[in-house]
Amino acid sequence: MTVETAAQLLKATVDELSRRAPAVIAAAANQLRGIILGLRFGDGTRIELRADHSRLVVSQPNGETPDVEVYFDDRALNLLFDLERRPVDQVWEQSLDVRGDREQVLAVWRTFQVLSQRGSGLRAVQSLWRSYRDRDPQRWGRLAEQPAVNRSRNPQHARNTGWRALDYLDRRYPEDIAKTSSTVGGAVYTDARSLWDGYESKPWWRFADVADTDLMETMQACKERVSQEFQRIVPDREPRAELYDLMREYPAREGKGLRPTLTIATCCALGGRDEDAVRTAAAVELFHNGFLVHDDIADESTHRRNEPTLHEAHGIGLAVNTGDAMNLLAVDAVLSNLPTLGLARTLGLIHEIMHMCRETVEGQAIELGWIRHLTVPERDEDYFHMSTKKTGWYTCISPCRLGAICAGETDPGKLDLFTGVFRLIGIAFQIQDDILNLLGDEALYGKEPLGDLLEGKRTVMMIHLFREIGPKQRQRLLEIIRLPRTEKRFEDAEEILAAMKQAGSIEYAVEMADRLAHEGVRRFEEDLTYIPENEAKALLRQIANYVTTRPL
Amino acid sequence: MPANLRPRPPSCTEQVAVSLGPEGPFPRIRLRKVLERRWLHYAFLSRDHKLSMVANVAWLGPGLEAEDTAPPCTSILLVHKRGEGWCSSQFNTLTSTPLWSAFRQPHAMHAPAPLTLTSTATTPAVELQLARSSRPCTSQCAWLAPDQHLRWQSETGIIARGRWTFRDQTFDDVEAIGYHERVRGYWGWPELGGWVFGFANDPSGASDSPPPTAFVFTLIQPRGPGDAANGSMMVWRNGRLRRHFPRRCITFAVRGQLRRNKVQQAPALSNLFGVPPMEPIPQQLMISARMGDDWVTYDYYCDAAARVVIPSETSLRPFSVHEVIGPVQVEGCISGEHFAFDTYGIAEFAGGADDG
């Protein structure tokens, strides 16, 4: 993205952080809650910033008087970000102006503190600000001492830069160690630290806490790594066209990479190696895709990830067989961990995988039962129960638990902590998915629009709608959802959607997802304190917060 | 003739007539306390930096109730081949007898003597002829707790020639240059805390002469207060110890984390025992030393590591010695002589047994 103005820079920063570090945005939004912040910049551009639940919304001023007004010129912007240059020693005259109620000004200050302190460590954010700064570097105030980038043999360096090892790492090599091609780690800047300065020792094994990392970059890396493993697992032999090519093609369709990231990140957070979790993550993907193939047949879905479902493209027979083969290969993939992870961990993985599969098929049975018996459950809890079983376990809970087992964590008490946290996150995520199916852009969401309504899926919105409407309308809508999918028209789905909007079911679901996600984040921070604050745990934190800041 | 007075070996190239004191490498007194320990440590890098090895032979005190039994001995050998990783024995490497040590007196310079270390699985293995080319440093001692200490003495510039076996590959007549150390004392792993240790030899010297420059650094970080750390950096020039930078004159700093995938756990058996995860290893280590006009900088980039898991006798968590290999840049000035070289070095980051 080209950033030409200061307003564009702020907007791009918030957008980047929303995608890469949702936890930072959620924390900033928490500070800004209820305040409309007007930002005016030295180049004449203006924007407005406000919090919507856990999201930060950047918009053009709409004429409403903001609660707090801040004026920045480029020199004062330097106060916010930029690790490479020292902040100006003081705010220059006519460089920064803040007006508003004292408490609200302090809240705004805290918002920027969160954004700058937690967000600026991300390489991507630094890159964005660097590109803006380099357009006109002189306006950014005094430069920090220019470091010698090249490793010179001149012993004079020892005198110029101070002889202490910390100075050498900070000043002679200001560019951080190049990010290696890893899945988890390296997305944030790390400062050099002293082990011994001649007087004080700090153990080499005590690393500084890392609270945030780049979610998008890491998810992409994890997805690619697991995808490679996936391709390796699927045999390269006949019958290709009728089986193995279908197995390869289906998972290669666009997905977020959430499950592989959860598995690898949990393993790394507990001190394991990412390579130890890759095979298991690929196995979970195999199970997941096997379930999806069968699920699409059961739901009579026509599209998955922007393309025809497998049974639509190749017929039900081949699709059923491909789904079976995926489940079979997944078991094989888990077993193949034996030489690297040892017997205890592999047995733990098998136990966990079996549990995951059992929960998933039970969840599927509950939902199919509702559809077959033409019932809509009355309580939200019924949906939570079904959703946790059908998607929660294999989407969020089991990937984390499996990652923990890969790292050698087999204590049921500790594994159950992941269940508690990610059950809530998983339900919130599923509710949001259901909302996106109704309101979202097909290109982004990947499933046919209103597909859930055509399938007659019992979502939170549907349950709420049937609770709220009168008997006459209930009878009418029941007649629609009782129709087989092939007989339902798009107009029928739109009629249900209109009723949901009228009954406030969508707002109800948005609020519920938000509440569950916040509870999940709270439990993440309270229950998982035993995990050290490393970059992998930071990644789990971003995933937990991703649900709260996801654009709906 | 007294027991410690030995005839000069025929291959001796330097006049060594007598050696005073104990024969070495350790005092003759038996190990008496439960946590009393003795080690002999070996580390070598081939001149082309493709092969490296680390070996450790350790004796642990038997306790008073078992005075007549031999102390338990564990020995491990790790061989690393650049690009292919590590190959490790279990803790039962077969060793030649008597075990080679530069501290076994009298010990002539440049006189090759055998050291053979073979895994019971036959690989890895080394059959080396070792020759001293340099002098040892003065003995160092670190206090760890009221009744615990660790004493060590190092010698750089050990020249090794011989056969190396790495998995199913054998390499004959490999010349390597390395380091030898003896360690003794009485300590528990939790009290010891951890250490950072390493060495580097300037590889440009002739094969029959000591490295032009060599140095060894140590930083012992006991569990005690932060100022109780003990460390030093010692610099050899042409086989002679020329400068000893004491702890107040050195600084250590690190940055980044080595990817865990680059760390291999050893011995392989430890993978079956549910060993707790390792601590992250720093990616870059920078050491500076300065005393008067003399100074040295050591800039080390960790490239590959092996985690040797040592069960702790007094805590649940094991003690881990991370043997790390990587490129190093050294420059410095000693007594007005400037030196600089690029090579590969072996370093150790050890610790992790402290449950607290």
Interface residues (C-beta under 8 A of the other chain):
Chain A: R151 R153 P155 A158 W163 R164 A165 L166 Y168 L169 Y173 D176 I177 T180 S182 G185 T190 D191 A192 R193 S194 L195 W196 D197 G198 Y199 E200 S201 K202 P203 W204 W205 F207 C268 L270 G271 G272 R273 D274 E275 T340 L341 G342 L343 A344 R345 A407 G408 T410 N534
Chain B: G193 G194 V196 L219 Q221 G226 D227 A228 A229 G231 R247 R248 C249 I250 T251 F252 A253 V254 R255 G256 Q257 R259 R260 N261 V263 N271 L272 G274 V275 P276 P277 M278 E279 P280 P282 Q283 Q284 M286 I287 S288 R290 W295 T297 D299 Q329 E331 G332 C333 H338 A340 F349 G351 G352
